Amino acid sequence: MDTLLPVIIKPNHYSINNEIWWFTTNEDLFNALPDRYTNLQDTYKELKKTEKKKMVNTIL
């Protein structure tokens, strides 16, 4: 996935404030995101760790 994938998060049924989270597996594209999306950095790192674990599990 080399594009940004927007995911709309609604905290609860009564909330009017939705959040948009952006996901990408392209590191260059991720690094180009504005500062207001830096909270996604941990999400990206976790995604990469998960991908590595899947690869290791497949090899074993």
mmCIF file of the N, C-alpha and C atoms, coordinates in Angstrom:
data_MODEL
# 
_entry.id   MODEL 
# 
loop_
_atom_site.group_PDB 
_atom_site.id 
_atom_site.type_symbol 
_atom_site.label_atom_id 
_atom_site.label_alt_id 
_atom_site.label_comp_id 
_atom_site.label_asym_id 
_atom_site.label_entity_id 
_atom_site.label_seq_id 
_atom_site.pdbx_PDB_ins_code 
_atom_site.Cartn_x 
_atom_site.Cartn_y 
_atom_site.Cartn_z 
_atom_site.occupancy 
_atom_site.B_iso_or_equiv 
_atom_site.pdbx_formal_charge 
_atom_site.auth_seq_id 
_atom_site.auth_comp_id 
_atom_site.auth_asym_id 
_atom_site.auth_atom_id 
_atom_site.pdbx_PDB_model_num 
ATOM 1   N N  . MET A 1 1  ? 0.858   -1.176  0.000  1.00 0.00 ? 1  MET A N  1 
ATOM 2   C CA . MET A 1 1  ? 0.000   0.000   0.000  1.00 0.00 ? 1  MET A CA 1 
ATOM 3   C C  . MET A 1 1  ? 0.899   1.233   0.000  1.00 0.00 ? 1  MET A C  1 
ATOM 4   N N  . ASP A 1 2  ? 0.997   1.910   -1.105 1.00 0.00 ? 2  ASP A N  1 
ATOM 5   C CA . ASP A 1 2  ? 1.850   3.089   -1.203 1.00 0.00 ? 2  ASP A CA 1 
ATOM 6   C C  . ASP A 1 2  ? 1.063   4.382   -1.136 1.00 0.00 ? 2  ASP A C  1 
ATOM 7   N N  . THR A 1 3  ? -0.145  4.314   -0.699 1.00 0.00 ? 3  THR A N  1 
ATOM 8   C CA . THR A 1 3  ? -0.958  5.519   -0.577 1.00 0.00 ? 3  THR A CA 1 
ATOM 9   C C  . THR A 1 3  ? -1.374  5.693   0.871  1.00 0.00 ? 3  THR A C  1 
ATOM 10  N N  . LEU A 1 4  ? -1.913  6.859   1.165  1.00 0.00 ? 4  LEU A N  1 
ATOM 11  C CA . LEU A 1 4  ? -2.451  7.096   2.502  1.00 0.00 ? 4  LEU A CA 1 
ATOM 12  C C  . LEU A 1 4  ? -3.860  6.543   2.576  1.00 0.00 ? 4  LEU A C  1 
ATOM 13  N N  . LEU A 1 5  ? -4.147  5.842   3.629  1.00 0.00 ? 5  LEU A N  1 
ATOM 14  C CA . LEU A 1 5  ? -5.474  5.277   3.819  1.00 0.00 ? 5  LEU A CA 1 
ATOM 15  C C  . LEU A 1 5  ? -6.143  5.996   4.985  1.00 0.00 ? 5  LEU A C  1 
ATOM 16  N N  . PRO A 1 6  ? -7.157  6.819   4.716  1.00 0.00 ? 6  PRO A N  1 
ATOM 17  C CA . PRO A 1 6  ? -7.832  7.508   5.825  1.00 0.00 ? 6  PRO A CA 1 
ATOM 18  C C  . PRO A 1 6  ? -8.844  6.592   6.501  1.00 0.00 ? 6  PRO A C  1 
ATOM 19  N N  . VAL A 1 7  ? -8.811  6.578   7.815  1.00 0.00 ? 7  VAL A N  1 
ATOM 20  C CA . VAL A 1 7  ? -9.776  5.804   8.588  1.00 0.00 ? 7  VAL A CA 1 
ATOM 21  C C  . VAL A 1 7  ? -10.457 6.759   9.553  1.00 0.00 ? 7  VAL A C  1 
ATOM 22  N N  . ILE A 1 8  ? -11.782 6.850   9.461  1.00 0.00 ? 8  ILE A N  1 
ATOM 23  C CA . ILE A 1 8  ? -12.516 7.761   10.333 1.00 0.00 ? 8  ILE A CA 1 
ATOM 24  C C  . ILE A 1 8  ? -12.864 7.029   11.622 1.00 0.00 ? 8  ILE A C  1 
ATOM 25  N N  . ILE A 1 9  ? -12.437 7.598   12.733 1.00 0.00 ? 9  ILE A N  1 
ATOM 26  C CA . ILE A 1 9  ? -12.672 7.001   14.043 1.00 0.00 ? 9  ILE A CA 1 
ATOM 27  C C  . ILE A 1 9  ? -13.713 7.838   14.780 1.00 0.00 ? 9  ILE A C  1 
ATOM 28  N N  . LYS A 1 10 ? -14.774 7.203   15.198 1.00 0.00 ? 10 LYS A N  1 
ATOM 29  C CA . LYS A 1 10 ? -15.796 7.894   15.989 1.00 0.00 ? 10 LYS A CA 1 
ATOM 30  C C  . LYS A 1 10 ? -15.668 7.367   17.416 1.00 0.00 ? 10 LYS A C  1 
ATOM 31  N N  . PRO A 1 11 ? -15.254 8.213   18.373 1.00 0.00 ? 11 PRO A N  1 
ATOM 32  C CA . PRO A 1 11 ? -14.993 7.748   19.739 1.00 0.00 ? 11 PRO A CA 1 
ATOM 33  C C  . PRO A 1 11 ? -16.179 7.030   20.385 1.00 0.00 ? 11 PRO A C  1 
ATOM 34  N N  . ASN A 1 12 ? -17.379 7.551   20.222 1.00 0.00 ? 12 ASN A N  1 
ATOM 35  C CA . ASN A 1 12 ? -18.567 6.861   20.727 1.00 0.00 ? 12 ASN A CA 1 
ATOM 36  C C  . ASN A 1 12 ? -19.789 7.355   19.962 1.00 0.00 ? 12 ASN A C  1 
ATOM 37  N N  . HIS A 1 13 ? -20.921 6.743   20.188 1.00 0.00 ? 13 HIS A N  1 
ATOM 38  C CA . HIS A 1 13 ? -22.125 7.072   19.422 1.00 0.00 ? 13 HIS A CA 1 
ATOM 39  C C  . HIS A 1 13 ? -22.600 8.502   19.644 1.00 0.00 ? 13 HIS A C  1 
ATOM 40  N N  . TYR A 1 14 ? -22.300 9.047   20.814 1.00 0.00 ? 14 TYR A N  1 
ATOM 41  C CA . TYR A 1 14 ? -22.831 10.369  21.158 1.00 0.00 ? 14 TYR A CA 1 
ATOM 42  C C  . TYR A 1 14 ? -21.879 11.500  20.790 1.00 0.00 ? 14 TYR A C  1 
ATOM 43  N N  . SER A 1 15 ? -20.683 11.151  20.393 1.00 0.00 ? 15 SER A N  1 
ATOM 44  C CA . SER A 1 15 ? -19.686 12.171  20.081 1.00 0.00 ? 15 SER A CA 1 
ATOM 45  C C  . SER A 1 15 ? -19.900 12.734  18.680 1.00 0.00 ? 15 SER A C  1 
ATOM 46  N N  . ILE A 1 16 ? -19.738 14.044  18.567 1.00 0.00 ? 16 ILE A N  1 
ATOM 47  C CA . ILE A 1 16 ? -19.837 14.659  17.239 1.00 0.00 ? 16 ILE A CA 1 
ATOM 48  C C  . ILE A 1 16 ? -18.453 14.859  16.635 1.00 0.00 ? 16 ILE A C  1 
ATOM 49  N N  . ASN A 1 17 ? -17.420 14.644  17.440 1.00 0.00 ? 17 ASN A N  1 
ATOM 50  C CA . ASN A 1 17 ? -16.054 14.847  16.965 1.00 0.00 ? 17 ASN A CA 1 
ATOM 51  C C  . ASN A 1 17 ? -15.462 13.536  16.472 1.00 0.00 ? 17 ASN A C  1 
ATOM 52  N N  . ASN A 1 18 ? -15.316 13.431  15.179 1.00 0.00 ? 18 ASN A N  1 
ATOM 53  C CA . ASN A 1 18 ? -14.654 12.264  14.604 1.00 0.00 ? 18 ASN A CA 1 
ATOM 54  C C  . ASN A 1 18 ? -13.180 12.580  14.418 1.00 0.00 ? 18 ASN A C  1 
ATOM 55  N N  . GLU A 1 19 ? -12.355 11.564  14.495 1.00 0.00 ? 19 GLU A N  1 
ATOM 56  C CA . GLU A 1 19 ? -10.936 11.728  14.213 1.00 0.00 ? 19 GLU A CA 1 
ATOM 57  C C  . GLU A 1 19 ? -10.624 10.992  12.922 1.00 0.00 ? 19 GLU A C  1 
ATOM 58  N N  . ILE A 1 20 ? -9.712  11.544  12.163 1.00 0.00 ? 20 ILE A N  1 
ATOM 59  C CA . ILE A 1 20 ? -9.262  10.843  10.956 1.00 0.00 ? 20 ILE A CA 1 
ATOM 60  C C  . ILE A 1 20 ? -7.836  10.373  11.209 1.00 0.00 ? 20 ILE A C  1 
ATOM 61  N N  . TRP A 1 21 ? -7.634  9.078   11.149 1.00 0.00 ? 21 TRP A N  1 
ATOM 62  C CA . TRP A 1 21 ? -6.296  8.509   11.290 1.00 0.00 ? 21 TRP A CA 1 
ATOM 63  C C  . TRP A 1 21 ? -5.812  8.099   9.912  1.00 0.00 ? 21 TRP A C  1 
ATOM 64  N N  . TRP A 1 22 ? -4.544  8.389   9.641  1.00 0.00 ? 22 TRP A N  1 
ATOM 65  C CA . TRP A 1 22 ? -3.973  8.061   8.332  1.00 0.00 ? 22 TRP A CA 1 
ATOM 66  C C  . TRP A 1 22 ? -2.994  6.908   8.480  1.00 0.00 ? 22 TRP A C  1 
ATOM 67  N N  . PHE A 1 23 ? -3.106  5.944   7.590  1.00 0.00 ? 23 PHE A N  1 
ATOM 68  C CA . PHE A 1 23 ? -2.233  4.778   7.631  1.00 0.00 ? 23 PHE A CA 1 
ATOM 69  C C  . PHE A 1 23 ? -1.514  4.619   6.293  1.00 0.00 ? 23 PHE A C  1 
ATOM 70  N N  . THR A 1 24 ? -0.254  4.251   6.370  1.00 0.00 ? 24 THR A N  1 
ATOM 71  C CA . THR A 1 24 ? 0.513   3.954   5.170  1.00 0.00 ? 24 THR A CA 1 
ATOM 72  C C  . THR A 1 24 ? 1.666   3.036   5.549  1.00 0.00 ? 24 THR A C  1 
ATOM 73  N N  . THR A 1 25 ? 2.099   2.207   4.642  1.00 0.00 ? 25 THR A N  1 
ATOM 74  C CA . THR A 1 25 ? 3.280   1.381   4.892  1.00 0.00 ? 25 THR A CA 1 
ATOM 75  C C  . THR A 1 25 ? 4.494   1.929   4.151  1.00 0.00 ? 25 THR A C  1 
ATOM 76  N N  . ASN A 1 26 ? 4.327   3.065   3.479  1.00 0.00 ? 26 ASN A N  1 
ATOM 77  C CA . ASN A 1 26 ? 5.430   3.694   2.756  1.00 0.00 ? 26 ASN A CA 1 
ATOM 78  C C  . ASN A 1 26 ? 6.116   4.681   3.696  1.00 0.00 ? 26 ASN A C  1 
ATOM 79  N N  . GLU A 1 27 ? 7.352   4.386   4.077  1.00 0.00 ? 27 GLU A N  1 
ATOM 80  C CA . GLU A 1 27 ? 8.038   5.208   5.076  1.00 0.00 ? 27 GLU A CA 1 
ATOM 81  C C  . GLU A 1 27 ? 8.274   6.634   4.592  1.00 0.00 ? 27 GLU A C  1 
ATOM 82  N N  . ASP A 1 28 ? 8.641   6.818   3.321  1.00 0.00 ? 28 ASP A N  1 
ATOM 83  C CA . ASP A 1 28 ? 8.879   8.164   2.797  1.00 0.00 ? 28 ASP A CA 1 
ATOM 84  C C  . ASP A 1 28 ? 7.606   8.993   2.830  1.00 0.00 ? 28 ASP A C  1 
ATOM 85  N N  . LEU A 1 29 ? 6.515   8.381   2.438  1.00 0.00 ? 29 LEU A N  1 
ATOM 86  C CA . LEU A 1 29 ? 5.235   9.077   2.454  1.00 0.00 ? 29 LEU A CA 1 
ATOM 87  C C  . LEU A 1 29 ? 4.847   9.425   3.886  1.00 0.00 ? 29 LEU A C  1 
ATOM 88  N N  . PHE A 1 30 ? 5.098   8.497   4.793  1.00 0.00 ? 30 PHE A N  1 
ATOM 89  C CA . PHE A 1 30 ? 4.780   8.740   6.199  1.00 0.00 ? 30 PHE A CA 1 
ATOM 90  C C  . PHE A 1 30 ? 5.593   9.905   6.751  1.00 0.00 ? 30 PHE A C  1 
ATOM 91  N N  . ASN A 1 31 ? 6.881   9.933   6.432  1.00 0.00 ? 31 ASN A N  1 
ATOM 92  C CA . ASN A 1 31 ? 7.750   10.997  6.938  1.00 0.00 ? 31 ASN A CA 1 
ATOM 93  C C  . ASN A 1 31 ? 7.371   12.359  6.378  1.00 0.00 ? 31 ASN A C  1 
ATOM 94  N N  . ALA A 1 32 ? 6.654   12.377  5.258  1.00 0.00 ? 32 ALA A N  1 
ATOM 95  C CA . ALA A 1 32 ? 6.241   13.640  4.648  1.00 0.00 ? 32 ALA A CA 1 
ATOM 96  C C  . ALA A 1 32 ? 4.956   14.197  5.266  1.00 0.00 ? 32 ALA A C  1 
ATOM 97  N N  . LEU A 1 33 ? 4.343   13.440  6.175  1.00 0.00 ? 33 LEU A N  1 
ATOM 98  C CA . LEU A 1 33 ? 3.102   13.913  6.793  1.00 0.00 ? 33 LEU A CA 1 
ATOM 99  C C  . LEU A 1 33 ? 3.358   15.150  7.646  1.00 0.00 ? 33 LEU A C  1 
ATOM 100 N N  . PRO A 1 34 ? 2.385   16.039  7.729  1.00 0.00 ? 34 PRO A N  1 
ATOM 101 C CA . PRO A 1 34 ? 2.531   17.218  8.598  1.00 0.00 ? 34 PRO A CA 1 
ATOM 102 C C  . PRO A 1 34 ? 2.673   16.805  10.063 1.00 0.00 ? 34 PRO A C  1 
ATOM 103 N N  . ASP A 1 35 ? 3.193   17.726  10.879 1.00 0.00 ? 35 ASP A N  1 
ATOM 104 C CA . ASP A 1 35 ? 3.431   17.445  12.297 1.00 0.00 ? 35 ASP A CA 1 
ATOM 105 C C  . ASP A 1 35 ? 2.181   16.989  13.034 1.00 0.00 ? 35 ASP A C  1 
ATOM 106 N N  . ARG A 1 36 ? 1.028   17.456  12.603 1.00 0.00 ? 36 ARG A N  1 
ATOM 107 C CA . ARG A 1 36 ? -0.184  17.096  13.351 1.00 0.00 ? 36 ARG A CA 1 
ATOM 108 C C  . ARG A 1 36 ? -0.500  15.606  13.250 1.00 0.00 ? 36 ARG A C  1 
ATOM 109 N N  . TYR A 1 37 ? 0.183   14.895  12.371 1.00 0.00 ? 37 TYR A N  1 
ATOM 110 C CA . TYR A 1 37 ? -0.027  13.452  12.257 1.00 0.00 ? 37 TYR A CA 1 
ATOM 111 C C  . TYR A 1 37 ? 1.073   12.644  12.939 1.00 0.00 ? 37 TYR A C  1 
ATOM 112 N N  . THR A 1 38 ? 1.915   13.296  13.727 1.00 0.00 ? 38 THR A N  1 
ATOM 113 C CA . THR A 1 38 ? 3.033   12.570  14.332 1.00 0.00 ? 38 THR A CA 1 
ATOM 114 C C  . THR A 1 38 ? 2.571   11.531  15.339 1.00 0.00 ? 38 THR A C  1 
ATOM 115 N N  . ASN A 1 39 ? 1.330   11.638  15.822 1.00 0.00 ? 39 ASN A N  1 
ATOM 116 C CA . ASN A 1 39 ? 0.828   10.612  16.738 1.00 0.00 ? 39 ASN A CA 1 
ATOM 117 C C  . ASN A 1 39 ? 0.715   9.260   16.037 1.00 0.00 ? 39 ASN A C  1 
ATOM 118 N N  . LEU A 1 40 ? 0.839   9.244   14.728 1.00 0.00 ? 40 LEU A N  1 
ATOM 119 C CA . LEU A 1 40 ? 0.775   7.981   13.986 1.00 0.00 ? 40 LEU A CA 1 
ATOM 120 C C  . LEU A 1 40 ? 2.115   7.257   13.963 1.00 0.00 ? 40 LEU A C  1 
ATOM 121 N N  . GLN A 1 41 ? 3.156   7.952   14.436 1.00 0.00 ? 41 GLN A N  1 
ATOM 122 C CA . GLN A 1 41 ? 4.487   7.356   14.363 1.00 0.00 ? 41 GLN A CA 1 
ATOM 123 C C  . GLN A 1 41 ? 4.535   6.023   15.111 1.00 0.00 ? 41 GLN A C  1 
ATOM 124 N N  . ASP A 1 42 ? 3.941   5.986   16.305 1.00 0.00 ? 42 ASP A N  1 
ATOM 125 C CA . ASP A 1 42 ? 3.936   4.744   17.074 1.00 0.00 ? 42 ASP A CA 1 
ATOM 126 C C  . ASP A 1 42 ? 3.150   3.665   16.346 1.00 0.00 ? 42 ASP A C  1 
ATOM 127 N N  . THR A 1 43 ? 2.031   4.054   15.745 1.00 0.00 ? 43 THR A N  1 
ATOM 128 C CA . THR A 1 43 ? 1.214   3.100   14.996 1.00 0.00 ? 43 THR A CA 1 
ATOM 129 C C  . THR A 1 43 ? 2.034   2.500   13.856 1.00 0.00 ? 43 THR A C  1 
ATOM 130 N N  . TYR A 1 44 ? 2.783   3.358   13.159 1.00 0.00 ? 44 TYR A N  1 
ATOM 131 C CA . TYR A 1 44 ? 3.608   2.897   12.042 1.00 0.00 ? 44 TYR A CA 1 
ATOM 132 C C  . TYR A 1 44 ? 4.684   1.929   12.531 1.00 0.00 ? 44 TYR A C  1 
ATOM 133 N N  . LYS A 1 45 ? 5.321   2.283   13.654 1.00 0.00 ? 45 LYS A N  1 
ATOM 134 C CA . LYS A 1 45 ? 6.374   1.424   14.197 1.00 0.00 ? 45 LYS A CA 1 
ATOM 135 C C  . LYS A 1 45 ? 5.806   0.068   14.601 1.00 0.00 ? 45 LYS A C  1 
ATOM 136 N N  . GLU A 1 46 ? 4.640   0.079   15.220 1.00 0.00 ? 46 GLU A N  1 
ATOM 137 C CA . GLU A 1 46 ? 4.009   -1.178  15.621 1.00 0.00 ? 46 GLU A CA 1 
ATOM 138 C C  . GLU A 1 46 ? 3.665   -2.023  14.394 1.00 0.00 ? 46 GLU A C  1 
ATOM 139 N N  . LEU A 1 47 ? 3.201   -1.364  13.342 1.00 0.00 ? 47 LEU A N  1 
ATOM 140 C CA . LEU A 1 47 ? 2.875   -2.069  12.105 1.00 0.00 ? 47 LEU A CA 1 
ATOM 141 C C  . LEU A 1 47 ? 4.122   -2.747  11.542 1.00 0.00 ? 47 LEU A C  1 
ATOM 142 N N  . LYS A 1 48 ? 5.233   -2.034  11.547 1.00 0.00 ? 48 LYS A N  1 
ATOM 143 C CA . LYS A 1 48 ? 6.478   -2.596  11.032 1.00 0.00 ? 48 LYS A CA 1 
ATOM 144 C C  . LYS A 1 48 ? 6.933   -3.786  11.877 1.00 0.00 ? 48 LYS A C  1 
ATOM 145 N N  . LYS A 1 49 ? 6.799   -3.670  13.207 1.00 0.00 ? 49 LYS A N  1 
ATOM 146 C CA . LYS A 1 49 ? 7.173   -4.788  14.085 1.00 0.00 ? 49 LYS A CA 1 
ATOM 147 C C  . LYS A 1 49 ? 6.319   -6.010  13.766 1.00 0.00 ? 49 LYS A C  1 
ATOM 148 N N  . THR A 1 50 ? 5.041   -5.790  13.571 1.00 0.00 ? 50 THR A N  1 
ATOM 149 C CA . THR A 1 50 ? 4.125   -6.885  13.260 1.00 0.00 ? 50 THR A CA 1 
ATOM 150 C C  . THR A 1 50 ? 4.512   -7.548  11.948 1.00 0.00 ? 50 THR A C  1 
ATOM 151 N N  . GLU A 1 51 ? 4.860   -6.735  10.950 1.00 0.00 ? 51 GLU A N  1 
ATOM 152 C CA . GLU A 1 51 ? 5.267   -7.287  9.656  1.00 0.00 ? 51 GLU A CA 1 
ATOM 153 C C  . GLU A 1 51 ? 6.512   -8.151  9.812  1.00 0.00 ? 51 GLU A C  1 
ATOM 154 N N  . LYS A 1 52 ? 7.477   -7.682  10.607 1.00 0.00 ? 52 LYS A N  1 
ATOM 155 C CA . LYS A 1 52 ? 8.709   -8.450  10.813 1.00 0.00 ? 52 LYS A CA 1 
ATOM 156 C C  . LYS A 1 52 ? 8.407   -9.765  11.519 1.00 0.00 ? 52 LYS A C  1 
ATOM 157 N N  . LYS A 1 53 ? 7.533   -9.716  12.521 1.00 0.00 ? 53 LYS A N  1 
ATOM 158 C CA . LYS A 1 53 ? 7.167   -10.943 13.237 1.00 0.00 ? 53 LYS A CA 1 
ATOM 159 C C  . LYS A 1 53 ? 6.516   -11.941 12.289 1.00 0.00 ? 53 LYS A C  1 
ATOM 160 N N  . LYS A 1 54 ? 5.669   -11.456 11.404 1.00 0.00 ? 54 LYS A N  1 
ATOM 161 C CA . LYS A 1 54 ? 5.015   -12.347 10.442 1.00 0.00 ? 54 LYS A CA 1 
ATOM 162 C C  . LYS A 1 54 ? 6.054   -13.008 9.544  1.00 0.00 ? 54 LYS A C  1 
ATOM 163 N N  . MET A 1 55 ? 7.055   -12.222 9.114  1.00 0.00 ? 55 MET A N  1 
ATOM 164 C CA . MET A 1 55 ? 8.092   -12.773 8.248  1.00 0.00 ? 55 MET A CA 1 
ATOM 165 C C  . MET A 1 55 ? 8.886   -13.845 8.987  1.00 0.00 ? 55 MET A C  1 
ATOM 166 N N  . VAL A 1 56 ? 9.248   -13.571 10.238 1.00 0.00 ? 56 VAL A N  1 
ATOM 167 C CA . VAL A 1 56 ? 10.016  -14.535 11.029 1.00 0.00 ? 56 VAL A CA 1 
ATOM 168 C C  . VAL A 1 56 ? 9.202   -15.807 11.235 1.00 0.00 ? 56 VAL A C  1 
ATOM 169 N N  . ASN A 1 57 ? 7.934   -15.654 11.565 1.00 0.00 ? 57 ASN A N  1 
ATOM 170 C CA . ASN A 1 57 ? 7.073   -16.817 11.780 1.00 0.00 ? 57 ASN A CA 1 
ATOM 171 C C  . ASN A 1 57 ? 6.930   -17.649 10.507 1.00 0.00 ? 57 ASN A C  1 
ATOM 172 N N  . THR A 1 58 ? 6.907   -16.982 9.371  1.00 0.00 ? 58 THR A N  1 
ATOM 173 C CA . THR A 1 58 ? 6.785   -17.687 8.099  1.00 0.00 ? 58 THR A CA 1 
ATOM 174 C C  . THR A 1 58 ? 8.054   -18.485 7.803  1.00 0.00 ? 58 THR A C  1 
ATOM 175 N N  . ILE A 1 59 ? 9.205   -17.893 8.086  1.00 0.00 ? 59 ILE A N  1 
ATOM 176 C CA . ILE A 1 59 ? 10.483  -18.562 7.831  1.00 0.00 ? 59 ILE A CA 1 
ATOM 177 C C  . ILE A 1 59 ? 10.647  -19.762 8.760  1.00 0.00 ? 59 ILE A C  1 
ATOM 178 N N  . LEU A 1 60 ? 10.255  -19.613 10.009 1.00 0.00 ? 60 LEU A N  1 
ATOM 179 C CA . LEU A 1 60 ? 10.367  -20.718 10.969 1.00 0.00 ? 60 LEU A CA 1 
ATOM 180 C C  . LEU A 1 60 ? 9.322   -21.743 10.650 1.00 0.00 ? 60 LEU A C  1 
# 
